[in-house]
Amino acid sequence: MPITQVFEGKVDYMQIIDKDGVVDSKLEPKLPNELLEKMYRFMVLGRIWDKKCLVLQRTGRMYTYAPLEGQEAIAVGSTLATESGDWIFPTYRESFIYHIRGTPLDMINVAWMGMEDGLKIDPSLCCFPIAVPIATQFVHAVGGAYSLRAKGIKSAVLSYGGDGSTSEGDFHDALNFAGVWNSPCVFIVSNNQWAISVPRKWQTKSETIAQKALAYGFKGIQVDGNDVLAVYSAVKEAADNARLGKGPVLIEAITYRMGPHTTADDPKKYRSEEEVAYWRERDPIKRFQIYLQKKGIWNEEYEQKLIADCAKIVEDAVTKAEAYTQDPKDMFKFVFAKMTKDTKEQMDECFGVG
């Protein structure tokens, strides 16, 4: 019998602004200047806040922190592409998303300073608390999408992970169920080339991460994760289609983690300065700055005022966060909806009760 081909798939790659600010006019979305400025403002604010968090951790004023530098376009572009009723399930590296959605910046600092109140997200913002275990947020998102559908609510559900998360069983479980249930999920994998000290090439033999979606029956696309317009366009299309019942999409955003995995990590032990320099030339803020300058939005005076405004926002947030107090017993009280016998005993032992 002749061999018959039963499946053939492909993965498209999208880039709208290259590293030098050159634009693909055929793909360029026609966005109002107000939205473009909002994108840039959040990216600059995110970087200034990120650098401040590193300083706070290094000086003992904040606990272990996962830097965002280099991945601002993914956090900003994807969040601004959603509607207010869409749900977001971020990871630790995307905690700045909470501020884009409306959470005061000082409360995100409070969370990184180890206080439970920092993760009491306003339910109206439709954001799930960050998940530190790798890839668990993907299955949470699929469950959330299932619940929304059962209630008749037409919302897209975004969930995030790094390239390392695709080696976890939860990632594959989530994609399988999302495909079977035709869930309104947008899976965003920030392929930043490293999962702590493990390079992306050790994670998978697949040529792309996006193609993993094909095995589960839905579309996978690869975008330049340092191009905020490409991220915005890909996520907006995926989220719009999800709300219309057209099923899930996996978006692989190609980017680079400029700093350490967390402040407990030393990246100089496993990657070269030449590699970092290569990616620094592809900085997401730099290229978008060039784009805005060509459109007559950005200039040096604009930049200096923006930096000053953002720096003040960050410093005010730090002042508020460091003045915040919380009952340390809350670390035991909120492990479960109702305290168990074990957590009660641990709390009593810790605080010398009984």
N, C-alpha and C positions, 0 to 999 in steps of 0.2 A: 504494500500500500504506500502511496506517496505521503511524504511528511507535509502536514498542513500547519501553517502558522496560526496560532490561536490568540496571540497577544503581541502587541507592539506598543511601546510607550515612549514618551519624550518628556523632557523638562526644559522649559524656556527660561532664559535669563533676562532680567530687566535692569537697565541702567539708564537714567535720564540725565544726570549731571556727572561728568567724569571728574577725576581728581584735579583737573586744571580748570574746572568750572565751565567746560564746553557742554552745551545742552543739545539733546536730541529733540528737535522741535516737533517731530511727529508724535512723540510720547509725552511731551511736556503738558501737564494738566493746567487748565486755565483757572488758577486760583486767585482770589482777591488779595490785594496787598496786605490787608488786615490779617489774613490767615498766614501769609508768608512771614510777616513780622512776628506773629505769635509763635511760629515754629522756631524762628531764630532766637527770640527772646528766651524761650524755654530751654533751647540747647545751650545757650550761654549761661543761663542761670543754673542749669543742671551741672555744668562743668565747674563753675565757681563753688557751688555747694559741695560737689564731690571732692574737690581739692581741700575744702575746709574740713570735711569729715575725716580725711586722711590725717590732717594736722591734729584734729581733736583726738583721734585714736593714738597717734604717736606720742601725744603728750598726756595720755592717761585720762582723757576727758570723755572718751567714748570707747565702747567695746569693739570687738572684731567687726570689721566693715568690709563690704564687697564693692570695690570701685566701679564706677560707670564709665570713666573716660574712654572715649573711642566708640562708644555704643549709644551716644545721645540720639542719633538720627533714628534708631530703632524705637527707643522709648517714646520719643516725641512724635515721630511720623505715624506710628501705629495708633497711639492713643488719640491723636487729633483726627484720625480717620474714622473713629467710631461715633455712634450716637449715644446720647446720655443713658439710654436704657440698655445698652450693650454691657455685658458683664466681662470683667477682666480678672484673670487669675495669674498674677505675676510671680516671678522668683525674686530672690534676694537682690539680684543685680538691677532689677527694674523698680526698686522701691520709689524712685523719683516719680513714677507714674501716678502715685497717689496724689502728689501735689498738682500734677497736670489736671487730674480729675477734680481737684478742689480741696484736698486735705491740707491744712496749714503745715508749712514746712517744719515748724518747730516740733510738731507731733511726730513727724517721721524721725527727727533727731531723738526724740524721747524714746522711740522704739529701739533705735540703735544704741541708746544709752542703757538699755536693759529693763525698761519699765513696760509693764503689760498695757497700760493705757495707750501707748503709742500705736497699738494695732487694733484699737477699737474704732474701726473705720465706719464713718457715717453710712448707713445702709442705702441712702439715696444716691451715693456715688457708685454703687454697683461694682465694688472691688472686694475680692476675697483677700484675707490676710496672706502675707507672703509665706511660702512653703520652703523651708530649708532642706528637707529631704529631696534628693534629686528625682525629678520627673513625676512626683506625686500630684503636682498641680494639674497635669494633663488629665488624669482620671477624675480628679475633682471637677474639672471643667466639663468633661463629658457628662458626668452625673448632674451638674448644674444645668446643662443644656437639655437633658432629658426632663428635668423638673420643670423648666420653663415651658417646654412644649406641652407637657401634661396640663399645665395651667392655661394653655392657650396664648402664651406671651411670645410675640415674635421678636426675639432679640438675638443678636450674634454673641458668641462667647469666645473671647480671646484667651489663650493660655501661652505661656512663654517657657523656654528652656534653652540651655546651651547645647553645643554639639555633644558634650559628654552625656547629657540626659538621654540621648538616642540609643545609648547602650544599656539602658535600664528597661526591665520588663514592663514597667508602668507605661512607658512611652508607647510600646507596641500594643499593649492591652487597650490603651486609650484610642489609638488610631483604628484598631480593629472594630471596637464597638461604635466609634463615630461613623465609620464607613457602613457598618451593618444597619445602624439606626438612622443613617442620613442626617446626623446631628448638625446643628448650625454652629459648628466650631471652626475657628481659625487658629491653627497651631503655628506659632512663630518660634523657629529655632534660630537663635543668635549664634551662628557658626563663627566664633571668635578665635578659632584655630587651636585653642588649648583648653583642656579640662584639668584644671590645676596644672600638673606637670606632664600630663599625657597629651601628645599632639593629636590633632584630628585624624591623621593618617592611621593611627593605632585604634581608632574607634570603629572603623568600618572599612570594608573592601569596596563599598559602593562609590562610584565616581561622584555622586552628589548625595546629600542627605534628603533633598526634596523628592528624589525618586522613590523613597521608602513609602510615600503615600500611594504610589501606584499599586503596590502589593495589597493595599487595603481598599482599593476600589475608588479612589478619588484623586483629584488633581494635586500635583506638587509643583511649585514654582520657586525659582531661585532669583533673588534680587541683590543688588549692591546695597548692603546694609549701612554703608557710609553715605548713601544718597537719600536724604530725607524725602525727596519727591517720589523716588521709586518705592520706598517703603510705604509712604502715604497712599500712593496709587494702588499698589498691590493689595494692601490691607483693606482699603475702602471697597474695592471691587469684591474681594472675598467676603467682607462683612455684609455688604448689600445683598449678595447672592445667598448668603446664609440665612438672612431674614426672609428671603423669598422662598425658602425651602429647597434650595439647590444643593445643599449638602456641604460637607467640610472641605477645607483646603489646608495644605501644609506649605508654609512659606519659609524657605531657608534664606536667612539674611547673612550675606558674607561680610564679615567685619573683623575686628581685631581688638583684643583686650590689651590696652596700652599699659596698664598697671598690673599689680599682682592679682591673683585670683581672689584673695582676701588679704587683709593686713597681716595674716598669719603666714603668708607665703612670700618667698623670695624668687621672683621669676628669672633673675640673673643666673640662677643655678641650672636652668634648663633651656634657655633660649638666647640667641645672640643679639648684640646691639644692632647689627646690620639688619636683622629681621624687623626689629622695632622701628628703625629708621625708615625702612621701606613702607611700612604701614602709616608712619607719621605723615608721610607725604600725601596720604590718602585721607587725611583728617576730614571728618564730616562737617565740622563747623567752618573750616577754611574754605572748602569748595562752595558751601552755601553762601558764604560771605561774598565770594566772587560773583555768584549768581545774582544776589541782591544788589550788588554794586552796579552791575550791568543794567538792572531794571530801575536804577535811580533811587533805590530805597536806602542803601547803605553808604556811609562815608565815615571818615575818621571821627568827626564830631559826634555822629550818631553812635559809633562804637564806644567812645569814651563815656558818654552819658549812660548808655546801657550798662556798661561794666560797673559804673558807680552805683546805679540803681540796684543792680543785682547783688553787688557786694553788701549794700545796706540791708537788703532783704535777708541775706544769709546771716549777717552778724546779728540782726534782730532776732532771727529764729534761734540762733545759738544762745543768746541771752535768755530768751523765754524758756528754752529747753533745760538749761542748767539751773533755772530757778524752780523747775517743776519738781514736785515731791509726790510720792505714792507709797502706800502701805506695802512694805516688802512681803507681807504675808500673801499678797495677791498672786505671787508666783506659784503658790500652792492652790489657792482658791479657784483659779481659772484653768487648771489643767484639764478638768472635766466640767461638764455642765453642773454636776453636783459632786462635791468632794467625796472621795472614797475613804475607806478606813485607813488605807496605807498613806495617802497624801495627808490626812489629818494627823497621823502619828508622826510623819516626817516634819510637818509644820511645828508640832508641839515640841519635838526633839530639838529642832533648829532654834526655837525661840524660848526654850527652857520652861515649857509648860508641863505640869504634871510630874 
